[in-house]
């Protein structure tokens, strides 16, 4: 996601953002370091040195997503954690739907009361 944000960053902040991504996800001593081939790492370093474009960052992102999808996605969607997340999300949506229904019912009751008052007023005038 950090690389995706490079597309949104002001041109004047690109280098700083790319440097931050490099420090967090590429430097081997980082806790969040991602395994990348040396060609991509060199391309990132060349951008930071001002000799190449950002393409290596975007290619690294593509490969990281592909790796996640191929190695971990299936296991993730079958995991207990994911199941709990989906169930919790569904319960929250059910609560929201019920709340909206209650609000709609309340609005309709108010409208019915207004109709009764108008009918009574018409009857009184006649």
Rosetta blueprint (number, residue, H / E / L):
1 X L
2 X H
3 X H
4 X H
5 X H
6 X L
7 X L
8 X L
9 X L
10 X L
11 X H
12 X H
13 X H
14 X H
15 X H
16 X H
17 X H
18 X H
19 X H
20 X H
21 X H
22 X H
23 X H
24 X H
25 X H
26 X H
27 X L
28 X L
29 X L
30 X L
31 X L
32 X L
33 X L
34 X L
35 X L
36 X L
37 X L
38 X H
39 X H
40 X H
41 X H
42 X H
43 X H
44 X H
45 X H
46 X H
47 X H
48 X H
49 X L
50 X L
51 X L
52 X L
53 X L
54 X L
55 X H
56 X H
57 X H
58 X H
59 X H
60 X H
61 X H
62 X H
63 X H
64 X H
65 X H
66 X H
67 X H
68 X H
69 X H
70 X H
71 X H
72 X H
73 X H
74 X H
75 X H
76 X H
77 X H
78 X L
79 X L
80 X H
81 X H
82 X H
83 X H
84 X H
85 X H
86 X H
87 X H
88 X H
89 X H
90 X H
91 X H
92 X H
93 X H
94 X H
95 X H
96 X H
97 X H
98 X H
99 X H
100 X H
101 X H
102 X H
103 X H
104 X H
105 X H
106 X H
107 X H
108 X H
109 X H
110 X H
111 X H
112 X H
113 X H
114 X H
115 X H
116 X H
117 X H
118 X H
119 X H
120 X H
121 X H
122 X H
123 X H
124 X H
125 X H
126 X L
